Amino acid sequence: MADINTSTPMDELTIGGNIYTSGNAKEFKTGDWRSSKPIFVSDKCKQCGLCFPVCPDDAIPVNQDCKREDFDYDACKGCGVCAKVCPFAAIEME
């Protein structure tokens, strides 16, 4: 086990900003990057299922009854793809 107080020499540090491992919106909370926020209007939603498969960040949860739920704002980047595919205007971008 490495000693916590050991410092890494400058020549062994990784270059800042480089990502060496894969990641996803669930691990990195990419919702912090959001410039637009989707609002789920549950009264208009017909549970057609068109929105969640197009979400690039898996930010639209679906429960065990196959019903969509409100957005996971920690993952949502606010791209608006879900609002564009919703035929019932149940997703509004704010």
C-alpha positions, 0 to 999 in steps of 0.5 A, a space after each residue: 500500500 502506498 504511503 499517503 504522504 509520498 509525493 509524485 515526482 514532476 516527471 511522473 505526473 500525467 499531463 493535465 486535461 488528458 483522460 486515460 480511462 473511459 467514463 460516462 455521465 453517471 460517473 462524472 455528473 455531466 449535468 453541471 455542463 448544462 446550458 438548457 434544462 429539460 422540464 418533464 410535463 407529466 400531464 402531457 406524457 403518454 409514455 410512448 417511449 420515444 425520448 429515453 432511447 435517444 438520450 445520449 446520457 441515459 438521463 431519462 430513467 425508466 422504472 420497473 413498470 416501463 414508465 419514464 420518470 423525471 430527469 436525472 439532472 446529474 447526467 443531463 447535459 441539456 442537449 434537447 434531443 428528447 424534446 425534439 422527438 416528443 410528439 406530445 410536447 411533454 418535454 420543454 426546454 428552459 
